[in-house]
Amino acid sequence: MIVVAGICLTALVLSAALCLVRVWRADGLADRAVALDTVTATIVSGIAVGIAVTGDGIYADIALVLGLLGFLATVAISRFMARRGP
Amino acid sequence: METALAIASGILLLAGTALTVTTVIGLYRLPDIYAWMHAATKSATLGIALCLIGAALRVDDVAVVTKLLLAAVFQLATAPVSGHLLGRAAHDTGAAQSIYTVMDDLGDPPSPRD
């Protein structure tokens, strides 16, 4: 299990780093919002891997709230774009 | 039983991680904002759901399992909404379309792209 968790966490950290590069070098608000949404998805997946390897469910609340927060952030950004332009 | 659950959980975690990595590859390889939305909405949602279910198989507390499954259900319910809103906002603000675009349903009038 520890080997699987190591592989998963390494891949997820690399993915999050590449997404942050994407956020940094984005050419527009929508591009940035999509990349930030993917960063949130990566963090939630990493929390799930952490719960699986430790068997400790104290982080489950964080996964739940972070998923909802990512949704709210994307909705807020798209409403802002619809009103203000790209 | 414990071993079978661990193996199933490991397979689900690896599949979810592979889908999340696929999302990032898609963000770099796909041409325009609508295709990025496709990558970020579909594969990332299924990746999160698989990772959360894989974690739920390893926990023996009912409250924690419920929270994890609830997080997966919320992801499956909210990702299409956020993707649709963001795609519509991008189209309204005139985001560029790639040359591979076949049909623009939100255009006025809805037209195949030549």
N, CA and C atoms of all chains as a GROMACS GRO file, in nm:
protein
  600
    1MET      N    1   0.083  -0.121   0.000
    1MET     CA    2   0.000   0.000   0.000
    1MET      C    3   0.086   0.125   0.000
    2ILE      N    4   0.199   0.116   0.072
    2ILE     CA    5   0.285   0.235   0.082
    2ILE      C    6   0.349   0.265  -0.054
    3VAL      N    7   0.373   0.158  -0.132
    3VAL     CA    8   0.432   0.179  -0.265
    3VAL      C    9   0.331   0.247  -0.356
    4VAL      N   10   0.206   0.198  -0.352
    4VAL     CA   11   0.101   0.260  -0.433
    4VAL      C   12   0.082   0.406  -0.395
    5ALA      N   13   0.083   0.433  -0.264
    5ALA     CA   14   0.065   0.571  -0.220
    5ALA      C   15   0.181   0.659  -0.265
    6GLY      N   16   0.303   0.601  -0.262
    6GLY     CA   17   0.417   0.680  -0.308
    6GLY      C   18   0.406   0.715  -0.455
    7ILE      N   19   0.369   0.615  -0.536
    7ILE     CA   20   0.353   0.643  -0.680
    7ILE      C   21   0.245   0.748  -0.702
    8CYS      N   22   0.129   0.729  -0.635
    8CYS     CA   23   0.017   0.822  -0.656
    8CYS      C   24   0.054   0.963  -0.612
    9LEU      N   25   0.117   0.975  -0.494
    9LEU     CA   26   0.145   1.110  -0.444
    9LEU      C   27   0.250   1.179  -0.530
   10THR      N   28   0.350   1.103  -0.578
   10THR     CA   29   0.449   1.165  -0.665
   10THR      C   30   0.383   1.218  -0.792
   11ALA      N   31   0.299   1.134  -0.854
   11ALA     CA   32   0.233   1.177  -0.978
   11ALA      C   33   0.143   1.296  -0.952
   12LEU      N   34   0.073   1.295  -0.836
   12LEU     CA   35  -0.020   1.406  -0.810
   12LEU      C   36   0.055   1.535  -0.782
   13VAL      N   37   0.168   1.527  -0.712
   13VAL     CA   38   0.244   1.650  -0.684
   13VAL      C   39   0.300   1.707  -0.814
   14LEU      N   40   0.351   1.618  -0.902
   14LEU     CA   41   0.400   1.667  -1.031
   14LEU      C   42   0.287   1.732  -1.111
   15SER      N   43   0.168   1.669  -1.108
   15SER     CA   44   0.054   1.726  -1.180
   15SER      C   45   0.018   1.864  -1.126
   16ALA      N   46   0.016   1.876  -0.992
   16ALA     CA   47  -0.020   2.005  -0.933
   16ALA      C   48   0.083   2.111  -0.970
   17ALA      N   49   0.211   2.072  -0.973
   17ALA     CA   50   0.314   2.170  -1.009
   17ALA      C   51   0.295   2.215  -1.154
   18LEU      N   52   0.267   2.119  -1.244
   18LEU     CA   53   0.246   2.157  -1.385
   18LEU      C   54   0.124   2.246  -1.399
   19CYS      N   55   0.018   2.219  -1.318
   19CYS     CA   56  -0.101   2.304  -1.322
   19CYS      C   57  -0.070   2.444  -1.274
   20LEU      N   58   0.015   2.455  -1.171
   20LEU     CA   59   0.049   2.588  -1.122
   20LEU      C   60   0.129   2.666  -1.227
   21VAL      N   61   0.215   2.596  -1.302
   21VAL     CA   62   0.283   2.662  -1.413
   21VAL      C   63   0.181   2.712  -1.514
   22ARG      N   64   0.078   2.628  -1.534
   22ARG     CA   65  -0.030   2.665  -1.626
   22ARG      C   66  -0.105   2.790  -1.576
   23VAL      N   67  -0.130   2.797  -1.444
   23VAL     CA   68  -0.196   2.916  -1.387
   23VAL      C   69  -0.108   3.038  -1.407
   24TRP      N   70   0.022   3.020  -1.386
   24TRP     CA   71   0.115   3.133  -1.395
   24TRP      C   72   0.121   3.186  -1.537
   25ARG      N   73   0.127   3.098  -1.637
   25ARG     CA   74   0.149   3.141  -1.774
   25ARG      C   75   0.021   3.144  -1.855
   26ALA      N   76  -0.097   3.153  -1.790
   26ALA     CA   77  -0.223   3.152  -1.862
   26ALA      C   78  -0.241   3.281  -1.941
   27ASP      N   79  -0.318   3.272  -2.051
   27ASP     CA   80  -0.346   3.392  -2.130
   27ASP      C   81  -0.494   3.423  -2.128
   28GLY      N   82  -0.547   3.446  -2.009
   28GLY     CA   83  -0.689   3.479  -1.999
   28GLY      C   84  -0.746   3.424  -1.871
   29LEU      N   85  -0.860   3.481  -1.830
   29LEU     CA   86  -0.919   3.442  -1.701
   29LEU      C   87  -0.975   3.302  -1.704
   30ALA      N   88  -1.037   3.262  -1.818
   30ALA     CA   89  -1.098   3.130  -1.824
   30ALA      C   90  -0.991   3.021  -1.818
   31ASP      N   91  -0.880   3.042  -1.886
   31ASP     CA   92  -0.770   2.948  -1.882
   31ASP      C   93  -0.721   2.929  -1.739
   32ARG      N   94  -0.706   3.041  -1.667
   32ARG     CA   95  -0.660   3.038  -1.529
   32ARG      C   96  -0.761   2.966  -1.440
   33ALA      N   97  -0.889   2.990  -1.463
   33ALA     CA   98  -0.991   2.926  -1.380
   33ALA      C   99  -0.991   2.775  -1.400
   34VAL      N  100  -0.976   2.731  -1.525
   34VAL     CA  101  -0.972   2.587  -1.550
   34VAL      C  102  -0.851   2.524  -1.482
   35ALA      N  103  -0.735   2.592  -1.490
   35ALA     CA  104  -0.615   2.536  -1.428
   35ALA      C  105  -0.629   2.531  -1.276
   36LEU      N  106  -0.691   2.636  -1.217
   36LEU     CA  107  -0.709   2.635  -1.071
   36LEU      C  108  -0.807   2.525  -1.028
   37ASP      N  109  -0.910   2.501  -1.111
   37ASP     CA  110  -1.003   2.393  -1.084
   37ASP      C  111  -0.930   2.259  -1.082
   38THR      N  112  -0.836   2.243  -1.176
   38THR     CA  113  -0.760   2.118  -1.181
   38THR      C  114  -0.665   2.106  -1.061
   39VAL      N  115  -0.611   2.219  -1.014
   39VAL     CA  116  -0.528   2.213  -0.892
   39VAL      C  117  -0.611   2.164  -0.774
   40THR      N  118  -0.734   2.217  -0.762
   40THR     CA  119  -0.821   2.171  -0.653
   40THR      C  120  -0.850   2.022  -0.664
   41ALA      N  121  -0.876   1.977  -0.787
   41ALA     CA  122  -0.903   1.834  -0.808
   41ALA      C  123  -0.783   1.750  -0.766
   42THR      N  124  -0.664   1.797  -0.799
   42THR     CA  125  -0.543   1.723  -0.763
   42THR      C  126  -0.526   1.715  -0.611
   43ILE      N  127  -0.555   1.828  -0.543
   43ILE     CA  128  -0.539   1.829  -0.396
   43ILE      C  129  -0.639   1.733  -0.332
   44VAL      N  130  -0.764   1.732  -0.382
   44VAL     CA  131  -0.863   1.641  -0.325
   44VAL      C  132  -0.821   1.496  -0.347
   45SER      N  133  -0.768   1.466  -0.465
   45SER     CA  134  -0.720   1.329  -0.491
   45SER      C  135  -0.605   1.294  -0.396
   46GLY      N  136  -0.515   1.390  -0.372
   46GLY     CA  137  -0.405   1.364  -0.280
   46GLY      C  138  -0.453   1.339  -0.138
   47ILE      N  139  -0.556   1.414  -0.094
   47ILE     CA  140  -0.612   1.390   0.039
   47ILE      C  141  -0.671   1.251   0.047
   48ALA      N  142  -0.738   1.206  -0.063
   48ALA     CA  143  -0.794   1.071  -0.064
   48ALA      C  144  -0.684   0.967  -0.053
   49VAL      N  145  -0.574   0.987  -0.123
   49VAL     CA  146  -0.462   0.892  -0.112
   49VAL      C  147  -0.407   0.891   0.030
   50GLY      N  148  -0.397   1.010   0.093
   50GLY     CA  149  -0.349   1.015   0.230
   50GLY      C  150  -0.440   0.942   0.326
   51ILE      N  151  -0.572   0.956   0.309
   51ILE     CA  152  -0.666   0.884   0.395
   51ILE      C  153  -0.650   0.734   0.376
   52ALA      N  154  -0.630   0.692   0.249
   52ALA     CA  155  -0.619   0.549   0.223
   52ALA      C  156  -0.494   0.491   0.287
   53VAL      N  157  -0.384   0.565   0.288
   53VAL     CA  158  -0.260   0.505   0.337
   53VAL      C  159  -0.252   0.509   0.489
   54THR      N  160  -0.313   0.610   0.553
   54THR     CA  161  -0.307   0.615   0.699
   54THR      C  162  -0.428   0.551   0.764
   55GLY      N  163  -0.539   0.539   0.693
   55GLY     CA  164  -0.660   0.487   0.754
   55GLY      C  165  -0.722   0.583   0.854
   56ASP      N  166  -0.674   0.707   0.854
   56ASP     CA  167  -0.721   0.807   0.949
   56ASP      C  168  -0.815   0.903   0.877
   57GLY      N  169  -0.940   0.910   0.922
   57GLY     CA  170  -1.039   0.984   0.847
   57GLY      C  171  -1.053   1.129   0.884
   58ILE      N  172  -0.950   1.185   0.949
   58ILE     CA  173  -0.966   1.322   1.001
   58ILE      C  174  -0.964   1.422   0.887
   59TYR      N  175  -0.909   1.381   0.769
   59TYR     CA  176  -0.901   1.475   0.658
   59TYR      C  177  -1.020   1.466   0.564
   60ALA      N  178  -1.116   1.380   0.592
   60ALA     CA  179  -1.229   1.363   0.501
   60ALA      C  180  -1.311   1.491   0.491
   61ASP      N  181  -1.321   1.563   0.602
   61ASP     CA  182  -1.394   1.691   0.600
   61ASP      C  183  -1.328   1.789   0.504
   62ILE      N  184  -1.194   1.788   0.505
   62ILE     CA  185  -1.122   1.882   0.419
   62ILE      C  186  -1.149   1.849   0.272
   63ALA      N  187  -1.151   1.719   0.239
   63ALA     CA  188  -1.179   1.680   0.100
   63ALA      C  189  -1.318   1.727   0.058
   64LEU      N  190  -1.415   1.706   0.147
   64LEU     CA  191  -1.554   1.745   0.117
   64LEU      C  192  -1.565   1.896   0.095
   65VAL      N  193  -1.508   1.973   0.189
   65VAL     CA  194  -1.522   2.118   0.181
   65VAL      C  195  -1.443   2.175   0.064
   66LEU      N  196  -1.326   2.118   0.038
   66LEU     CA  197  -1.243   2.169  -0.072
   66LEU      C  198  -1.310   2.144  -0.207
   67GLY      N  199  -1.380   2.030  -0.221
   67GLY     CA  200  -1.454   2.006  -0.344
   67GLY      C  201  -1.561   2.111  -0.367
   68LEU      N  202  -1.638   2.139  -0.260
   68LEU     CA  203  -1.743   2.240  -0.274
   68LEU      C  204  -1.686   2.378  -0.299
   69LEU      N  205  -1.570   2.407  -0.234
   69LEU     CA  206  -1.509   2.539  -0.249
   69LEU      C  207  -1.459   2.559  -0.392
   70GLY      N  208  -1.404   2.452  -0.452
   70GLY     CA  209  -1.361   2.462  -0.591
   70GLY      C  210  -1.477   2.492  -0.684
   71PHE      N  211  -1.590   2.425  -0.658
   71PHE     CA  212  -1.711   2.452  -0.738
   71PHE      C  213  -1.755   2.597  -0.723
   72LEU      N  214  -1.760   2.645  -0.599
   72LEU     CA  215  -1.804   2.783  -0.577
   72LEU      C  216  -1.709   2.883  -0.641
   73ALA      N  217  -1.578   2.854  -0.635
   73ALA     CA  218  -1.482   2.946  -0.696
   73ALA      C  219  -1.501   2.953  -0.847
   74THR      N  220  -1.524   2.836  -0.910
   74THR     CA  221  -1.543   2.838  -1.055
   74THR      C  222  -1.670   2.912  -1.093
   75VAL      N  223  -1.777   2.891  -1.015
   75VAL     CA  224  -1.902   2.962  -1.044
   75VAL      C  225  -1.884   3.113  -1.028
   76ALA      N  226  -1.813   3.154  -0.922
   76ALA     CA  227  -1.793   3.297  -0.899
   76ALA      C  228  -1.711   3.358  -1.012
   77ILE      N  229  -1.605   3.286  -1.056
   77ILE     CA  230  -1.521   3.341  -1.163
   77ILE      C  231  -1.600   3.352  -1.293
   78SER      N  232  -1.685   3.251  -1.322
   78SER     CA  233  -1.758   3.259  -1.448
   78SER      C  234  -1.865   3.367  -1.443
   79ARG      N  235  -1.927   3.391  -1.326
   79ARG     CA  236  -2.022   3.503  -1.315
   79ARG      C  237  -1.950   3.637  -1.333
   80PHE      N  238  -1.831   3.645  -1.273
   80PHE     CA  239  -1.751   3.767  -1.288
   80PHE      C  240  -1.714   3.791  -1.433
   81MET      N  241  -1.676   3.682  -1.503
   81MET     CA  242  -1.641   3.697  -1.645
   81MET      C  243  -1.760   3.738  -1.727
   82ALA      N  244  -1.877   3.683  -1.698
   82ALA     CA  245  -1.996   3.717  -1.775
   82ALA      C  246  -2.031   3.864  -1.758
   83ARG      N  247  -1.998   3.920  -1.641
   83ARG     CA  248  -2.033   4.060  -1.617
   83ARG      C  249  -1.925   4.156  -1.665
   84ARG      N  250  -1.800   4.120  -1.645
   84ARG     CA  251  -1.691   4.214  -1.666
   84ARG      C  252  -1.608   4.193  -1.792
   85GLY      N  253  -1.623   4.079  -1.860
   85GLY     CA  254  -1.536   4.052  -1.975
   85GLY      C  255  -1.417   3.969  -1.934
   86PRO      N  256  -1.338   3.921  -2.029
   86PRO     CA  257  -1.233   3.824  -2.003
   86PRO      C  258  -1.117   3.880  -1.920
   87MET      N  259  -1.005  -1.110   0.321
   87MET     CA  260  -1.096  -0.997   0.295
   87MET      C  261  -1.021  -0.865   0.302
   88GLU      N  262  -0.938  -0.855   0.406
   88GLU     CA  263  -0.858  -0.732   0.420
   88GLU      C  264  -0.766  -0.710   0.301
   89THR      N  265  -0.703  -0.822   0.257
   89THR     CA  266  -0.612  -0.811   0.142
   89THR      C  267  -0.686  -0.774   0.016
   90ALA      N  268  -0.804  -0.835  -0.003
   90ALA     CA  269  -0.882  -0.804  -0.125
   90ALA      C  270  -0.922  -0.657  -0.127
   91LEU      N  271  -0.964  -0.606  -0.011
   91LEU     CA  272  -1.000  -0.464  -0.004
   91LEU      C  273  -0.880  -0.375  -0.033
   92ALA      N  274  -0.762  -0.415   0.020
   92ALA     CA  275  -0.644  -0.333  -0.004
   92ALA      C  276  -0.607  -0.332  -0.151
   93ILE      N  277  -0.619  -0.450  -0.216
   93ILE     CA  278  -0.585  -0.455  -0.359
   93ILE      C  279  -0.683  -0.372  -0.441
   94ALA      N  280  -0.813  -0.385  -0.410
   94ALA     CA  281  -0.913  -0.306  -0.483
   94ALA      C  282  -0.890  -0.157  -0.463
   95SER      N  283  -0.859  -0.120  -0.338
   95SER     CA  284  -0.834   0.021  -0.310
   95SER      C  285  -0.711   0.072  -0.384
   96GLY      N  286  -0.606  -0.010  -0.389
   96GLY     CA  287  -0.487   0.032  -0.462
   96GLY      C  288  -0.513   0.050  -0.610
   97ILE      N  289  -0.592  -0.042  -0.668
   97ILE     CA  290  -0.624  -0.030  -0.811
   97ILE      C  291  -0.705   0.097  -0.836
   98LEU      N  292  -0.802   0.125  -0.747
   98LEU     CA  293  -0.884   0.246  -0.766
   98LEU      C  294  -0.800   0.372  -0.752
   99LEU      N  295  -0.708   0.372  -0.654
   99LEU     CA  296  -0.623   0.491  -0.636
   99LEU      C  297  -0.534   0.512  -0.756
  100LEU      N  298  -0.477   0.402  -0.810
  100LEU     CA  299  -0.390   0.419  -0.927
  100LEU      C  300  -0.469   0.466  -1.047
  101ALA      N  301  -0.592   0.414  -1.064
  101ALA     CA  302  -0.674   0.457  -1.178
  101ALA      C  303  -0.712   0.604  -1.165
  102GLY      N  304  -0.748   0.646  -1.042
  102GLY     CA  305  -0.784   0.786  -1.022
  102GLY      C  306  -0.666   0.878  -1.046
  103THR      N  307  -0.549   0.836  -0.998
  103THR     CA  308  -0.430   0.918  -1.022
  103THR      C  309  -0.398   0.927  -1.171
  104ALA      N  310  -0.413   0.815  -1.242
  104ALA     CA  311  -0.386   0.817  -1.386
  104ALA      C  312  -0.481   0.914  -1.456
  105LEU      N  313  -0.608   0.916  -1.413
  105LEU     CA  314  -0.702   1.008  -1.476
  105LEU      C  315  -0.668   1.154  -1.445
  106THR      N  316  -0.623   1.179  -1.321
  106THR     CA  317  -0.586   1.317  -1.287
  106THR      C  318  -0.464   1.362  -1.368
  107VAL      N  319  -0.366   1.272  -1.384
  107VAL     CA  320  -0.250   1.305  -1.466
  107VAL      C  321  -0.292   1.328  -1.612
  108THR      N  322  -0.388   1.247  -1.658
  108THR     CA  323  -0.440   1.266  -1.794
  108THR      C  324  -0.500   1.405  -1.812
  109THR      N  325  -0.567   1.455  -1.704
  109THR     CA  326  -0.623   1.590  -1.711
  109THR      C  327  -0.515   1.693  -1.738
  110VAL      N  328  -0.403   1.680  -1.665
  110VAL     CA  329  -0.297   1.780  -1.681
  110VAL      C  330  -0.234   1.770  -1.820
  111ILE      N  331  -0.216   1.646  -1.867
  111ILE     CA  332  -0.164   1.629  -2.004
  111ILE      C  333  -0.260   1.694  -2.104
  112GLY      N  334  -0.392   1.676  -2.079
  112GLY     CA  335  -0.490   1.738  -2.167
  112GLY      C  336  -0.482   1.889  -2.164
  113LEU      N  337  -0.458   1.947  -2.044
  113LEU     CA  338  -0.447   2.093  -2.037
  113LEU      C  339  -0.331   2.144  -2.122
  114TYR      N  340  -0.226   2.063  -2.133
  114TYR     CA  341  -0.113   2.109  -2.212
  114TYR      C  342  -0.127   2.078  -2.359
  115ARG      N  343  -0.199   1.971  -2.396
  115ARG     CA  344  -0.198   1.924  -2.533
  115ARG      C  345  -0.318   1.970  -2.615
  116LEU      N  346  -0.431   2.002  -2.550
  116LEU     CA  347  -0.552   2.033  -2.625
  116LEU      C  348  -0.550   2.179  -2.670
  117PRO      N  349  -0.622   2.212  -2.780
  117PRO     CA  350  -0.600   2.341  -2.844
  117PRO      C  351  -0.668   2.462  -2.782
  118ASP      N  352  -0.795   2.454  -2.740
  118ASP     CA  353  -0.862   2.577  -2.698
  118ASP      C  354  -0.938   2.558  -2.567
  119ILE      N  355  -1.002   2.666  -2.520
  119ILE     CA  356  -1.060   2.667  -2.385
  119ILE      C  357  -1.170   2.562  -2.370
  120TYR      N  358  -1.244   2.537  -2.479
  120TYR     CA  359  -1.354   2.440  -2.470
  120TYR      C  360  -1.299   2.299  -2.454
  121ALA      N  361  -1.186   2.271  -2.521
  121ALA     CA  362  -1.124   2.140  -2.506
  121ALA      C  363  -1.059   2.126  -2.368
  122TRP      N  364  -1.005   2.236  -2.313
  122TRP     CA  365  -0.952   2.228  -2.177
  122TRP      C  366  -1.063   2.199  -2.079
  123MET      N  367  -1.180   2.260  -2.102
  123MET     CA  368  -1.294   2.232  -2.017
  123MET      C  369  -1.331   2.085  -2.021
  124HIS      N  370  -1.324   2.027  -2.141
  124HIS     CA  371  -1.352   1.885  -2.158
  124HIS      C  372  -1.258   1.802  -2.071
  125ALA      N  373  -1.128   1.835  -2.074
  125ALA     CA  374  -1.032   1.759  -1.994
  125ALA      C  375  -1.057   1.781  -1.845
  126ALA      N  376  -1.074   1.909  -1.805
  126ALA     CA  377  -1.082   1.939  -1.662
  126ALA      C  378  -1.212   1.891  -1.602
  127THR      N  379  -1.319   1.883  -1.679
  127THR     CA  380  -1.447   1.843  -1.620
  127THR      C  381  -1.461   1.692  -1.614
  128LYS      N  382  -1.433   1.625  -1.725
  128LYS     CA  383  -1.468   1.481  -1.730
  128LYS      C  384  -1.366   1.395  -1.659
  129SER      N  385  -1.240   1.402  -1.702
  129SER     CA  386  -1.144   1.307  -1.645
  129SER      C  387  -1.110   1.341  -1.501
  130ALA      N  388  -1.106   1.472  -1.467
  130ALA     CA  389  -1.074   1.507  -1.328
  130ALA      C  390  -1.186   1.463  -1.235
  131THR      N  391  -1.312   1.476  -1.278
  131THR     CA  392  -1.422   1.434  -1.193
  131THR      C  393  -1.416   1.285  -1.164
  132LEU      N  394  -1.397   1.206  -1.270
  132LEU     CA  395  -1.391   1.062  -1.248
  132LEU      C  396  -1.266   1.024  -1.167
  133GLY      N  397  -1.157   1.098  -1.186
  133GLY     CA  398  -1.037   1.070  -1.108
  133GLY      C  399  -1.059   1.094  -0.960
  134ILE      N  400  -1.122   1.206  -0.926
  134ILE     CA  401  -1.152   1.234  -0.785
  134ILE      C  402  -1.244   1.128  -0.727
  135ALA      N  403  -1.348   1.092  -0.805
  135ALA     CA  404  -1.444   0.994  -0.754
  135ALA      C  405  -1.376   0.860  -0.728
  136LEU      N  406  -1.289   0.817  -0.820
  136LEU     CA  407  -1.220   0.689  -0.800
  136LEU      C  408  -1.128   0.694  -0.680
  137CYS      N  409  -1.054   0.806  -0.663
  137CYS     CA  410  -0.964   0.818  -0.548
  137CYS      C  411  -1.042   0.815  -0.417
  138LEU      N  412  -1.156   0.886  -0.414
  138LEU     CA  413  -1.234   0.892  -0.290
  138LEU      C  414  -1.294   0.756  -0.257
  139ILE      N  415  -1.341   0.682  -0.359
  139ILE     CA  416  -1.396   0.549  -0.333
  139ILE      C  417  -1.286   0.454  -0.287
  140GLY      N  418  -1.167   0.468  -0.350
  140GLY     CA  419  -1.054   0.387  -0.305
  140GLY      C  420  -1.016   0.414  -0.161
  141ALA      N  421  -1.025   0.540  -0.118
  141ALA     CA  422  -0.997   0.572   0.022
  141ALA      C  423  -1.108   0.518   0.112
  142ALA      N  424  -1.233   0.523   0.064
  142ALA     CA  425  -1.344   0.475   0.146
  142ALA      C  426  -1.334   0.324   0.171
  143LEU      N  427  -1.270   0.251   0.080
  143LEU     CA  428  -1.255   0.106   0.102
  143LEU      C  429  -1.155   0.075   0.213
  144ARG      N  430  -1.067   0.171   0.247
  144ARG     CA  431  -0.962   0.143   0.345
  144ARG      C  432  -1.000   0.188   0.485
  145VAL      N  433  -1.109   0.261   0.500
  145VAL     CA  434  -1.146   0.318   0.630
  145VAL      C  435  -1.256   0.233   0.690
  146ASP      N  436  -1.253   0.210   0.820
  146ASP     CA  437  -1.356   0.129   0.884
  146ASP      C  438  -1.448   0.209   0.975
  147ASP      N  439  -1.453   0.340   0.954
  147ASP     CA  440  -1.545   0.424   1.030
  147ASP      C  441  -1.658   0.466   0.937
  148VAL      N  442  -1.783   0.439   0.979
  148VAL     CA  443  -1.896   0.464   0.890
  148VAL      C  444  -1.912   0.612   0.858
  149ALA      N  445  -1.883   0.698   0.959
  149ALA     CA  446  -1.897   0.842   0.936
  149ALA      C  447  -1.800   0.890   0.830
  150VAL      N  448  -1.677   0.839   0.835
  150VAL     CA  449  -1.576   0.882   0.739
  150VAL      C  450  -1.611   0.831   0.599
  151VAL      N  451  -1.659   0.706   0.592
  151VAL     CA  452  -1.698   0.650   0.462
  151VAL      C  453  -1.810   0.735   0.401
  152THR      N  454  -1.907   0.773   0.487
  152THR     CA  455  -2.017   0.857   0.438
  152THR      C  456  -1.967   0.990   0.385
  153LYS      N  457  -1.872   1.052   0.460
  153LYS     CA  458  -1.818   1.180   0.414
  153LYS      C  459  -1.747   1.164   0.280
  154LEU      N  460  -1.670   1.057   0.264
  154LEU     CA  461  -1.595   1.039   0.139
  154LEU      C  462  -1.690   1.016   0.022
  155LEU      N  463  -1.791   0.931   0.044
  155LEU     CA  464  -1.886   0.906  -0.065
  155LEU      C  465  -1.966   1.032  -0.097
  156LEU      N  466  -1.996   1.112   0.008
  156LEU     CA  467  -2.068   1.238  -0.016
  156LEU      C  468  -1.983   1.334  -0.098
  157ALA      N  469  -1.852   1.337  -0.068
  157ALA     CA  470  -1.763   1.423  -0.147
  157ALA      C  471  -1.761   1.378  -0.293
  158ALA      N  472  -1.760   1.244  -0.316
  158ALA     CA  473  -1.761   1.194  -0.454
  158ALA      C  474  -1.890   1.232  -0.525
  159VAL      N  475  -2.005   1.218  -0.454
  159VAL     CA  476  -2.133   1.253  -0.515
  159VAL      C  477  -2.139   1.402  -0.547
  160PHE      N  478  -2.088   1.485  -0.454
  160PHE     CA  479  -2.086   1.630  -0.480
  160PHE      C  480  -2.002   1.662  -0.601
  161GLN      N  481  -1.888   1.596  -0.616
  161GLN     CA  482  -1.805   1.621  -0.734
  161GLN      C  483  -1.880   1.585  -0.861
  162LEU      N  484  -1.944   1.467  -0.861
  162LEU     CA  485  -2.016   1.424  -0.981
  162LEU      C  486  -2.131   1.518  -1.012
  163ALA      N  487  -2.190   1.581  -0.908
  163ALA     CA  488  -2.305   1.668  -0.932
  163ALA      C  489  -2.264   1.809  -0.974
  164THR      N  490  -2.151   1.859  -0.920
  164THR     CA  491  -2.119   2.000  -0.943
  164THR      C  492  -2.025   2.023  -1.061
  165ALA      N  493  -1.946   1.923  -1.100
  165ALA     CA  494  -1.849   1.946  -1.208
  165ALA      C  495  -1.917   1.981  -1.341
  166PRO      N  496  -2.027   1.914  -1.383
  166PRO     CA  497  -2.091   1.955  -1.507
  166PRO      C  498  -2.144   2.097  -1.502
  167VAL      N  499  -2.197   2.139  -1.384
  167VAL     CA  500  -2.251   2.274  -1.373
  167VAL      C  501  -2.141   2.378  -1.390
  168SER      N  502  -2.029   2.356  -1.318
  168SER     CA  503  -1.922   2.457  -1.327
  168SER      C  504  -1.861   2.458  -1.465
  169GLY      N  505  -1.846   2.340  -1.528
  169GLY     CA  506  -1.792   2.338  -1.664
  169GLY      C  507  -1.882   2.408  -1.762
  170HIS      N  508  -2.014   2.388  -1.748
  170HIS     CA  509  -2.108   2.453  -1.838
  170HIS      C  510  -2.105   2.604  -1.821
  171LEU      N  511  -2.105   2.651  -1.694
  171LEU     CA  512  -2.103   2.796  -1.669
  171LEU      C  513  -1.977   2.859  -1.724
  172LEU      N  514  -1.862   2.794  -1.700
  172LEU     CA  515  -1.736   2.852  -1.745
  172LEU      C  516  -1.728   2.852  -1.897
  173GLY      N  517  -1.777   2.744  -1.960
  173GLY     CA  518  -1.775   2.741  -2.106
  173GLY      C  519  -1.864   2.848  -2.166
  174ARG      N  520  -1.981   2.869  -2.105
  174ARG     CA  521  -2.072   2.972  -2.158
  174ARG      C  522  -2.013   3.112  -2.137
  175ALA      N  523  -1.952   3.133  -2.020
  175ALA     CA  524  -1.890   3.265  -1.996
  175ALA      C  525  -1.775   3.288  -2.093
  176ALA      N  526  -1.696   3.183  -2.120
  176ALA     CA  527  -1.584   3.199  -2.215
  176ALA      C  528  -1.638   3.230  -2.354
  177HIS      N  529  -1.748   3.162  -2.393
  177HIS     CA  530  -1.803   3.189  -2.525
  177HIS      C  531  -1.861   3.330  -2.532
  178ASP      N  532  -1.925   3.375  -2.424
  178ASP     CA  533  -1.983   3.510  -2.424
  178ASP      C  534  -1.876   3.618  -2.433
  179THR      N  535  -1.760   3.591  -2.373
  179THR     CA  536  -1.654   3.691  -2.379
  179THR      C  537  -1.564   3.671  -2.500
  180GLY      N  538  -1.605   3.584  -2.593
  180GLY     CA  539  -1.534   3.574  -2.720
  180GLY      C  540  -1.403   3.501  -2.713
  181ALA      N  541  -1.400   3.389  -2.640
  181ALA     CA  542  -1.276   3.310  -2.637
  181ALA      C  543  -1.250   3.249  -2.774
  182ALA      N  544  -1.124   3.237  -2.808
  182ALA     CA  545  -1.086   3.188  -2.941
  182ALA      C  546  -1.123   3.040  -2.955
  183GLN      N  547  -1.168   3.005  -3.077
  183GLN     CA  548  -1.197   2.865  -3.106
  183GLN      C  549  -1.086   2.809  -3.194
  184SER      N  550  -1.056   2.681  -3.172
  184SER     CA  551  -0.948   2.621  -3.250
  184SER      C  552  -0.998   2.592  -3.392
  185ILE      N  553  -0.905   2.557  -3.478
  185ILE     CA  554  -0.943   2.530  -3.618
  185ILE      C  555  -1.014   2.396  -3.631
  186TYR      N  556  -1.014   2.315  -3.523
  186TYR     CA  557  -1.081   2.185  -3.530
  186TYR      C  558  -1.226   2.193  -3.488
  187THR      N  559  -1.277   2.313  -3.458
  187THR     CA  560  -1.416   2.327  -3.416
  187THR      C  561  -1.509   2.290  -3.530
  188VAL      N  562  -1.607   2.202  -3.499
  188VAL     CA  563  -1.697   2.156  -3.603
  188VAL      C  564  -1.828   2.233  -3.600
  189MET      N  565  -1.878   2.264  -3.480
  189MET     CA  566  -2.013   2.320  -3.468
  189MET      C  567  -2.013   2.420  -3.353
  190ASP      N  568  -2.075   2.535  -3.375
  190ASP     CA  569  -2.085   2.636  -3.269
  190ASP      C  570  -2.232   2.654  -3.235
  191ASP      N  571  -2.279   2.578  -3.136
  191ASP     CA  572  -2.422   2.581  -3.103
  191ASP      C  573  -2.464   2.710  -3.035
  192LEU      N  574  -2.372   2.779  -2.967
  192LEU     CA  575  -2.407   2.902  -2.898
  192LEU      C  576  -2.394   3.024  -2.987
  193GLY      N  577  -2.348   3.004  -3.112
  193GLY     CA  578  -2.333   3.117  -3.202
  193GLY      C  579  -2.468   3.174  -3.242
  194ASP      N  580  -2.462   3.291  -3.307
  194ASP     CA  581  -2.588   3.355  -3.347
  194ASP      C  582  -2.582   3.388  -3.496
  195PRO      N  583  -2.644   3.312  -3.585
  195PRO     CA  584  -2.721   3.190  -3.561
  195PRO      C  585  -2.629   3.070  -3.540
  196PRO      N  586  -2.682   2.959  -3.480
  196PRO     CA  587  -2.599   2.840  -3.460
  196PRO      C  588  -2.550   2.789  -3.595
  197SER      N  589  -2.421   2.777  -3.609
  197SER     CA  590  -2.371   2.747  -3.743
  197SER      C  591  -2.253   2.653  -3.735
  198PRO      N  592  -2.241   2.567  -3.837
  198PRO     CA  593  -2.116   2.493  -3.849
  198PRO      C  594  -2.004   2.590  -3.884
  199ARG      N  595  -1.888   2.568  -3.827
  199ARG     CA  596  -1.776   2.656  -3.854
  199ARG      C  597  -1.711   2.611  -3.984
  200ASP      N  598  -1.680   2.707  -4.072
  200ASP     CA  599  -1.622   2.667  -4.201
  200ASP      C  600  -1.470   2.661  -4.192
   0.00000   0.00000   0.00000
